[in-house]
Amino acid sequence: MRESGIEPRKDVYHHMIVSHSRCGNLERAMTWFHGMKASHELSSVEYSILLSLVAKMGNLRLFTAIINSIEEKNIEKSGYMYATMIRTFSRARRLDLAAEAFEEMKQRKLADTAGYNVFIDAVCTQQTPDFARAKALMTDMEDQGVPPSSTTYGTVIHHLSRRGHGEPAVQMFEEMTKRGLAPTVITYTQVMRALSRGDEPLKAIAYWERMKRQGIKPTAIAYVVGIAAHCRAGELDTAYQILEDQIATSITPLPECFHALMQAEMKRGNMEKTMDLYKRLMESNVRPNMSIFEVMLRMLLRLGEVGEVELLFENMKKFEFSPPKWALIMLFKRLALDAELPRVRCATLKEQTHNLLNFLFSELSRSFPF
């Protein structure tokens, strides 16, 4: 179009910028934006698009320069623009700038539920989350006639869950339900995870059963949390039943389901059941993660099963995992003690042992230079 001498309309530029941005081609999107800027007068809508684009690029200096340009041109900021500013400053760990943007948004009467939610998320996302401030913001919402939504509560519960704050998450959950806001499977999952991480697995199980009674179908993540809670509470029979129920559905289990059961069985000393779970996982269409292999390595090294460790290393290689250094050191000690080092058969193990020796030698050389 441009090569034919036809100047694209502004909506064509919009479409091309958004399309390239969604595809991750940010440089191409910026090229289209500069083309639009050269031939059209830019409004708040175009600058909102530009801010979102630069925010995705992670260029805080350019982002701030664009805001200054918006203010110099007296372009009216929209609620969406303020939300982008709060979110971007929060990710850059500049809560002070995010707070300034939020206060300006409030003064201009643009702070709706979505705006409050973005700033509450910013407050909770910092390295030291300020949950008291988040709660105060929710109170301020009501004072301003902006009632907290299920997303508001879900945001705070999510961050409480990440920190393992079980009781505060429960309080927030119960307050939400009293307001008539229906919890989703995600909300239940976050509360269960908070309780489980806070060493209250029995309470987590109570919320699992409550979720099931309400007819809410678990997601793959919810199954992980439910199985882990039952394992931590020592209710392995129920944990196995939950896994069987999940397999009977169309939801493929995540490797974390098997990991929770394997860890629980190994703690009980049931090495045979741990091995059975591993074999069942490998025979299924579930891709193992590193945690699965680490459980197996700990068990096999504890039992002194060097041959099985060699086979496990081969399996790890198939899934593009490298043996962790702690496992190599433990294996090296056992091989050295048993004088079996020359009889290592596995090519991967030979290579890793050679690399380990080089690593140990370099560490010793650094500590004791010759």
C-alpha positions in Angstrom: 0.0 0.0 0.0 2.7 2.5 1.0 4.9 1.4 -1.9 2.0 2.3 -4.3 1.9 5.8 -2.8 -1.3 5.2 -0.9 -1.1 6.5 2.7 -2.8 4.1 5.1 -5.7 5.3 7.2 -5.2 5.7 11.0 -7.3 2.5 11.7 -5.0 0.5 9.4 -2.0 1.7 11.4 -3.9 0.7 14.6 -4.5 -2.8 13.2 -0.9 -3.3 12.1 0.6 -2.0 15.4 -1.7 -4.2 17.5 -1.1 -7.3 15.3 2.7 -7.0 15.4 2.6 -6.3 19.1 0.5 -9.5 19.8 2.9 -11.5 17.7 5.8 -10.3 19.8 7.3 -8.3 16.9 7.7 -5.1 18.9 10.3 -3.5 16.6 8.0 -3.9 13.6 5.1 -2.4 15.6 7.3 0.6 16.6 8.1 1.1 12.9 4.4 1.3 12.1 3.8 3.7 15.0 6.5 6.1 13.7 4.8 5.9 10.3 1.5 6.8 11.8 3.1 9.6 13.9 4.6 11.1 10.7 1.3 11.3 8.8 -1.4 11.6 11.4 -2.2 13.7 14.5 -1.9 11.4 17.6 -4.6 11.3 20.2 -4.8 9.7 23.7 -5.8 6.4 22.0 -2.6 6.2 19.9 -0.4 7.2 22.9 -2.1 4.4 24.9 -1.1 1.9 22.2 2.4 3.3 22.3 2.7 3.1 26.1 1.5 -0.6 26.0 4.0 -1.3 23.3 7.0 0.2 25.2 5.8 -1.4 28.4 6.1 -4.8 26.7 9.6 -3.9 25.6 10.6 -3.2 29.2 12.2 0.1 28.3 11.4 2.2 31.4 13.5 5.3 30.3 11.6 5.5 27.0 8.3 4.8 28.8 8.9 7.8 31.1 9.9 10.0 28.2 6.6 9.2 26.4 4.7 10.1 29.5 6.5 13.4 29.7 5.7 14.0 26.0 2.0 13.3 26.7 2.0 15.8 29.6 3.8 18.5 27.5 1.3 18.1 24.7 -1.6 18.3 27.2 -3.0 15.1 26.0 -5.7 13.8 28.3 -4.7 10.5 30.0 -7.3 7.7 30.0 -8.0 5.2 32.7 -6.3 2.5 30.5 -3.2 4.7 30.2 -3.0 5.1 34.0 -3.4 1.4 34.5 -0.6 0.8 32.1 1.6 3.3 34.0 0.8 1.6 37.4 1.5 -1.9 36.0 4.8 -0.9 34.3 6.2 1.1 37.3 5.3 -1.8 39.6 7.2 -4.3 37.4 10.2 -1.9 37.5 10.0 -2.0 41.4 9.1 1.7 41.4 6.0 1.6 43.7 6.5 5.3 44.4 5.8 6.2 40.7 2.9 3.7 40.6 1.4 5.4 43.7 1.7 8.8 42.0 0.0 7.6 38.9 -2.8 6.0 41.0 -3.4 9.2 43.1 -3.5 11.3 39.9 -6.0 8.8 38.5 -8.2 9.1 41.6 -8.1 12.9 41.5 -9.3 12.8 37.9 -12.2 10.5 39.0 -10.9 7.7 36.7 -10.2 5.1 39.4 -12.7 2.4 38.8 -12.6 -1.2 40.0 -10.0 -2.2 37.4 -7.8 0.8 38.4 -7.9 -0.2 42.0 -7.2 -3.8 41.2 -4.1 -2.9 39.3 -2.7 -0.8 42.1 -3.6 -3.4 44.8 -1.8 -6.0 42.7 1.2 -3.6 42.5 1.2 -3.2 46.3 1.1 -7.0 46.8 3.7 -7.7 44.1 6.6 -5.9 45.8 9.5 -7.9 47.4 7.9 -7.0 50.8 4.1 -7.1 50.1 2.1 -4.5 52.1 -1.1 -6.5 52.7 -2.3 -3.9 55.3 -2.2 -1.3 52.5 -4.0 -3.6 50.2 -6.8 -4.0 52.7 -6.9 -0.2 53.3 -7.3 0.3 49.5 -10.2 -2.1 49.5 -11.8 0.0 52.3 -11.1 3.1 50.3 -12.8 1.5 47.3 -16.1 1.2 49.2 -15.8 4.8 50.5 -15.5 6.0 46.9 -18.5 4.0 45.9 -16.4 1.4 44.0 -17.2 -2.0 45.5 -14.5 -4.6 45.4 -15.0 -7.3 42.9 -14.2 -11.0 42.9 -11.0 -10.1 41.0 -10.0 -7.7 43.8 -10.3 -10.5 46.4 -8.7 -13.0 44.1 -5.7 -10.8 43.6 -5.0 -10.4 47.3 -5.7 -14.1 48.0 -3.3 -15.0 45.2 -0.5 -13.0 46.8 -1.3 -14.3 50.3 -1.1 -17.8 48.9 2.3 -17.2 47.4 3.6 -16.2 50.9 1.9 -19.1 52.6 -0.4 -16.8 54.7 -3.2 -19.3 55.3 -5.5 -17.6 57.8 -5.5 -14.1 56.1 -6.3 -15.9 52.8 -9.2 -17.7 54.5 -10.5 -14.4 56.0 -10.4 -12.7 52.6 -12.2 -15.7 51.1 -15.0 -15.7 53.7 -15.4 -12.0 53.4 -15.8 -12.4 49.6 -18.5 -15.1 49.9 -20.4 -13.0 52.5 -20.6 -10.3 49.9 -22.3 -12.7 47.6 -19.3 -12.9 45.3 -19.1 -16.5 44.0 -15.6 -18.0 44.3 -14.1 -19.7 41.3 -12.0 -22.8 41.1 -8.9 -20.5 41.0 -10.0 -18.8 44.2 -10.4 -22.2 45.9 -7.1 -23.4 44.6 -5.3 -20.3 46.0 -6.8 -20.7 49.4 -6.0 -24.4 49.6 -2.4 -23.6 48.5 -2.1 -20.9 51.1 -3.3 -23.3 53.9 -1.1 -26.2 52.6 2.0 -24.0 52.4 1.2 -22.7 55.9 1.3 -26.2 57.3 -2.5 -26.5 57.6 -3.2 -29.3 55.2 -6.4 -30.4 57.0 -8.0 -27.0 56.5 -6.9 -27.1 52.9 -8.7 -30.5 52.6 -11.8 -28.9 54.1 -11.9 -26.3 51.3 -11.2 -29.1 48.7 -14.3 -30.9 49.9 -16.3 -27.7 50.1 -15.4 -26.9 46.4 -16.5 -30.4 45.4 -19.8 -30.1 47.2 -20.5 -26.8 45.3 -20.1 -28.7 42.1 -17.0 -26.8 41.0 -14.8 -28.9 38.7 -11.1 -28.9 39.6 -8.5 -27.8 37.1 -5.2 -29.5 36.6 -3.6 -27.1 39.1 -6.4 -27.7 41.6 -5.8 -31.4 41.4 -2.1 -30.8 42.2 -3.0 -28.7 45.2 -5.6 -31.2 46.4 -3.3 -34.2 46.1 -0.5 -32.4 47.8 -2.7 -31.3 50.7 -3.9 -34.9 51.3 -0.3 -36.2 51.1 0.9 -33.6 53.7 -2.0 -34.6 55.9 -1.0 -38.3 55.6 -4.2 -39.2 53.8 -2.5 -41.1 51.0 -5.4 -43.4 50.1 -7.6 -40.3 49.4 -4.7 -38.7 47.4 -4.5 -41.8 45.2 -8.3 -41.8 44.7 -8.1 -38.1 43.6 -5.4 -39.0 41.1 -7.6 -41.9 39.8 -10.6 -39.5 39.5 -8.5 -37.1 37.5 -7.2 -39.7 35.2 -10.9 -40.7 34.6 -11.6 -37.2 33.4 -10.2 -35.5 30.3 -7.7 -33.5 32.4 -4.2 -34.9 32.1 -2.4 -35.0 35.4 0.6 -32.7 35.9 3.9 -34.3 37.0 3.5 -32.5 40.4 0.6 -34.9 41.2 3.0 -37.8 40.9 5.8 -35.9 42.7 3.6 -35.3 45.8 2.7 -39.0 46.0 6.3 -40.1 45.4 7.7 -37.8 48.0 5.1 -39.0 50.6 5.8 -42.6 49.9 9.5 -42.1 50.1 9.1 -40.4 53.5 7.2 -43.4 54.7 10.0 -45.7 53.4 7.8 -47.2 50.7 10.5 -47.4 48.0 8.6 -50.0 46.0 5.6 -47.7 45.7 7.8 -44.8 44.9 9.3 -46.8 42.0 5.8 -47.9 40.9 4.6 -44.3 40.7 7.7 -43.4 38.6 7.1 -46.3 36.2 3.5 -45.4 35.9 4.4 -41.8 35.1 7.0 -42.8 32.5 4.4 -45.1 30.8 1.8 -42.3 30.6 1.7 -39.3 28.4 2.8 -37.1 31.3 6.2 -35.4 30.8 8.4 -35.7 33.9 9.9 -32.6 35.4 13.2 -32.2 37.3 11.5 -32.7 40.7 10.5 -36.2 39.7 14.0 -37.2 38.8 15.4 -35.6 42.0 13.1 -37.8 44.1 14.2 -40.9 42.3 17.9 -39.9 42.6 17.6 -39.4 46.3 15.9 -42.8 46.7 18.3 -44.8 44.5 21.4 -43.2 46.0 20.1 -43.9 49.4 19.7 -47.6 48.4 23.1 -47.7 46.6 21.5 -48.7 43.3 24.3 -47.5 41.1 23.0 -49.3 38.0 19.5 -47.8 38.4 21.1 -44.4 38.7 22.9 -44.9 35.4 19.6 -45.8 33.7 17.9 -42.8 35.3 20.7 -40.5 33.9 19.9 -41.9 30.5 16.2 -41.1 30.9 17.0 -37.6 32.1 19.1 -37.0 29.0 16.1 -38.0 26.8 14.1 -35.2 28.4 17.0 -32.8 28.2 17.8 -32.7 31.9 21.3 -32.7 33.4 22.0 -34.5 36.6 22.3 -32.0 39.5 25.8 -31.5 41.1 24.7 -32.8 44.5 23.6 -36.1 43.0 26.9 -36.4 41.1 28.9 -35.7 44.3 26.9 -38.3 46.2 27.3 -40.8 43.4 31.0 -40.1 43.1 31.5 -40.7 46.9 29.7 -44.0 46.7 31.6 -45.2 43.6 34.9 -44.2 45.2 34.0 -46.0 48.4 33.0 -49.1 46.6 36.0 -48.9 44.2 33.6 -49.2 41.3 34.6 -46.1 39.4 36.5 -47.9 36.6 33.4 -50.2 35.9 31.0 -47.4 35.1 29.1 -48.5 32.0 26.8 -45.5 31.2 28.3 -43.1 28.7 26.4 -40.2 30.2 27.6 -41.1 33.7 31.2 -41.3 32.5 30.9 -37.9 30.9 29.3 -36.4 33.9 31.8 -38.0 36.3 34.6 -36.6 34.2 33.0 -33.2 34.3 32.5 -33.5 38.0 36.2 -34.3 38.6 37.1 -31.2 36.5 34.6 -29.1 38.6 36.0 -30.4 41.9 39.6 -29.8 40.7 38.8 -26.2 39.7 37.1 -25.5 43.0 40.1 -26.9 44.9 42.5 -24.9 42.8 40.5 -21.8 43.5 40.6 -22.5 47.3 44.2 -23.8 47.4 46.2 -22.2 44.5 49.3 -24.2 43.7 
